[in-house]
Amino acid sequence: MRASFLFGEVLNGLRRNVTMTVAMVLTTAVSLTMLGGGMLAVRMADKTEQYFLDRLEVRLYLDENVSATDTDCSQDPCKSLMADLKGTQGVESVQFLNRDEALREAKEKTFKDQPELAQYVSQSSLPSSLRVKMTDAENYPAIYQKFQGRPGVKYVRNDKDIVDRLVSLFDGLRNAAFGLTVLQGLAALLLIANMVQIAAFTRREEVGIMRLVGATRWYTQLPFLMEAVVAALAGSVLAVLGLMAARPLVIDQALGDLFASKVFPRITGDDIAVVALTVVPVGIVFAALTAYGTLRYYVRE
């Protein structure tokens, strides 16, 4: 098939069904934008989980007796707790914070930007603690089971539960985005099928003539398939542009403070690029398969 004939037929088909073409482009763009948003939510959930797991620690808060009498963890039970923690498999480091150091940390780090809470904390007696850093976050439950209830331990705090809740939030957003994407995708597939059928119907006479003079079925149907692919490509490009615009206009605006304070890792241009390299082929392939299926089973000319 000559390229000039093919491109001419594709352009004519798109122009004849311009309203249907625009509808398909926009529906495809919305569907792929939501798919991309779901994928960004997944990447953000994964990055957030890894971001926090790399910084997670277990803290053994010591009881009042140890906090008041042992300022350098040189006496039992603090000394034995420190030794047992260092001897536990998977423990990377153990740091002791006495009551004064815990207060300084709370005022200068934890509540640095909240002077009211910092003032309240400064009037409180904070417990001493043992800060445990692990090589593998999955080993945190073992620390809890081994040291919770030991003499001198008031309670054990495990940050992994907080991280799991944050990740589950993003998972919920992802599932919601994917659910809407399925509905939008179904609408896009139906539009593609309708567009191909309408295009074939409006050109049924010329297709019939081409078949009479010996043109193969593939020769006469390829322009219709290309029309669907071109429309899907246009929708894919719009979806990628939408994701690129959403990062500064929506994501950074909504979560900018959390990004700046390093509560969450930023969505970067690399994340957008990875998503784009997925949604564009997905849009084109699904459009091509839908058009082919429509031509194969519903268009007999």
N, C-alpha and C positions, 0 to 999 in steps of 0.2 A: 504494500500500500504506500502510495506516495505521501511524503510528510505534509506537503502543501494541502493535499486533499483532506488528510486527517485533521489538521489544525483548522482548516476552513469549516469542516463539518462540526467540529467541537464548538467553535465560536458561534456559528449559526444556531446551534442547538441551545447554547447558553443564552443567546440573545432572544430567541423565540419564547423561551420559558423563564423570562427574567425574574418574575415575582417568585416562582417556585425555586429558582436558583438562589435568590437572595435569602429566602426562608431557610433553605438547606444550609447555606453558608453560616447564617446566624445561629441556627440550632446546633450545628456542628461546633461552632465556636463556643457556645455556652456549655455544651456537653464536655468538650475537651478542657475548657477552663476549670470546670468543676472537678474533672478527673485530675487535672494538674494540681488543683488546690488540695484534693485528697492526698495526692502523692507528696506534696509539700508538708502536709500535716504529719504524714508518716515519717518523713525525713526529720522533721523538727522533733517528733516524739523520740526517734532513735538518737538524735544528737543530744537532746535534753537528758535522756537516760544515761548516755555515756558521759556527758558533761558532769552530771552529779555523781555518777558511780566513781569517776576518777577522783572526786573530792570527798566522798563519803567517809565517815568515821563512826566508830562506836565509842560512846562515852560511858564510862562507869562513874556515876556520881557517888561520892563517898558520904557516909553518914556524918552526923553532927559531931560525934566524938572524935573521929579521925580528922575532920576538917578543922576542929578547934585546937587539937593538940599536936598534929604532925604537919609541919610546914614544908618538909622536904622529902617526904615519903621514905624516911629512914627507919621507921618503926613498923612493926606488925600491927594491924593486918595489911596496911598499904604496901609494905616492902614485899610481902609474900605474893600479893596480888600482882605487883609489877613484875616479879620474877616469873610467875606462872603465865602471865600474858606474853612476855618476851619468848617463853618457851613453847608457846602454842603455834602449831603449824599454820602458815598463812599470814601471820602477823608481821607486818613490815616495820612498824615502829610503835613505841609507846611513850607518851609524854605526860608528865605529871603537872597539873596546875593547882597551886594552893589557893586559898580563899582570896588573897590579895590579887593574885594573877588572874583569877576568874573575874573579879570585879573590874580590873583594868581592861580585860578583853571585852567585857560587856559594854563598857563605857566608850572605848576607843574603836571598836569594830562592830559588834552586834547592833548597838543602838546609837551609832555615830551620828546618824541623821535624824534621830528622834530624841531631842534633849529632855523632853518630859519623862520619857521612859528611862533615860540614862540617869536622871536625877532620882527617880524612884528606886532604881536598882542600886544606886550608890548608898542608899539608906538601908539596904537589905544585907543579910548575911548569906552570901552565896556559898554553896558547898564546893569543896575541892573535888577534882575529877581526874580520871586517867583517860587520856585521849588515845584511841587505838586506830592505827591506819593499817588496812589489810591489803594484801596483794590481789585478792579476788573478792569482789563484793558479795558473791554467793556464800561466802563463809561466815557472814555476819550472824546468821541464826545460831551457829555453833558457839560463838562467843557468848551470845545471850543465854543459851541453855547452860553453859559451863559456869558462868560467873554471876548470873542473877541469883540472889539469895545468899551469896557468900558473905562471911563476916566482914563488916566494914563497908559493904556495898548497899547503898540506899536504893538505887534503881539503875537499870541499863537503858540507855537511849540508842535506838537504831534509826538512822536517817533514811534507810532504804524504804521504809513504809511510806514516807513522804514522797519520795521519788516515784514509787509505784503509783501513787494517787495522781501525781502530775501526769505521768505517762498515760494512765487510763483516761484522763481528760482528753488528751490529744487523740487517743484511740477512738473515743466517742465522737469527736469532731470528724475524724477520718471516716468512720462508718456512716455518719450522716451525709457527708459529702459524696461518698460512693453510692449511697442509696439514691440520692437525687440524680447522680450521674447516670445510673442505670435507666431511670425514667427518661432523662433527656436523650440518652443514647438510643433508646427505643424509638422516641419521636424522630430522631435524626435518621435512623434506618428506614422508618416508614416514609419519610419525606424523600429519601434517596430512591426508594422503590417506586414511589409515585412519580417522581420526576422522570425516571427512566421509562416508565410505561407511557407517560404523556408524550415524551419526546419521540418515542417509537411510533406512537399512534399518529402524531402530526406529520410524520415523514414516512408513513406506511406506503404511499404510492411510489415514491422514489426508491425506497428499499425494495419494493416488489419488482420494479423495473431492473434494478441492479441484480437481483436474484435471477431474473429471466435471462439476462445476458451472461450469466455464468459466475457472478460474484459469490464467494463463499459466505456462509453464515457469519463466520468470524470477521470477515472483511466488512460486512454491513453493520455488525453490532459493536465493533471496537470504538467508534466515535461516541456511542452512548455511554460506554464504560468510562471513556476518558472524560466525558462531561462530569460524571459523578466524582472522579478523582480530582479534577481541577477544582470543583466546588468544595470538596473536602480539604484540599490543600489550602484554599483561601481561608476556610474556617479554622484550620490548624494554625495558620500564621496569625490570625486574629486572636486565637486562644493564647499563643505564646506572648504576643504583645500585651494582652490583658494581664497575664501573670507578671510580666516585667513591670507594668504600670502599678500592679497591686502591691508590689513590695514596698516602694516608697510611700504610696498614697494610702494604703490600708494597713499592711502588716507593721511597717515601721511606726506609723502613727499610733496604732493601737498598743503595740508592745515595745515602743521605743525606750520608755523608762526602764522596763525590765531588761532589755538588751543592754542599756547603758550601765545598769547596776550589776550586770552579769548574772541575773537570775536565770535567763534563758540564753542559749547561743543564738546568734543572728542567722537569718536566712540570707545566704550569700548568692552572688551571681552564678557561682558553680552549681548551687542547688537548682536554680532556675534552668540552667543549661542542661543538667541531667534530666530534669522533668521534660523539658522541651524535646530532647532527643527521644523521649518515650512517646509523648502524646502525638507528635506529628506523624510518625509511622503508623501508630494505632489508628488515627483518623483516616489516613490514606488507605490502609489495608482493609479496614472495615467497610469503607465506601466502595472499594473495588469488589470485595466479596459480595456485598449486598447488590451492587449493580449486576454482577455476573449471575448471581442467583436469580435475580428478577428476569434478566434476559433469557436465561436457560429454561425457566419453568413457566413464565407467564407471557413471554413474547415469542410467538411461534413463527413470525414472518422471517 
